[in-house]
Structure formats: C-alpha cells, structure tokens
C-alpha cells in the first residue's frame, strides 16, 4: 500500500490548483479530477528523487491538518 498525503484543491481563474501541503508539491488541471491526477503524478515523481528519499528517512512527513480560519470582521 502506498503512502497517503493531503490534497488541497482550489479553483483559479483558468484552472484548478492542487497542493500537497506536506511536501509543498503543486499541480493544476482543467477539472478538479485532472488537477488531483496531475498532483498524484507530481508527488510520485518528487518521491523518486534520491535527495528527497534521504531527507524523508531523516525527517518523516507528518500528516497536515487542514482547517478553516476566520480573519477580519
């Protein structure tokens, strides 16, 4: 079984943007589903990097907590 990460998807003016906050990896797509598929591929490529693998051995990723906050009045 693979690793699980968080994904935050927002709708921009032109495309959907998907972010993995644990890794700082971002991608986009014309639909929310495409943005998530592209993010998954980007994460897989990111995790293939030997330097990233070494970094994650020393400091494992902790699951991000996604929540809403109110700002201003």
Buried (B, 14 or more C-beta within 10 A) or exposed (E): EEEEBBBEBEEEEEBBBBBBBBBEBBBBBEEBEBBBBBBBEBBEEEBEEEEEEEEBEEEEBEEBEEEEEEEEE
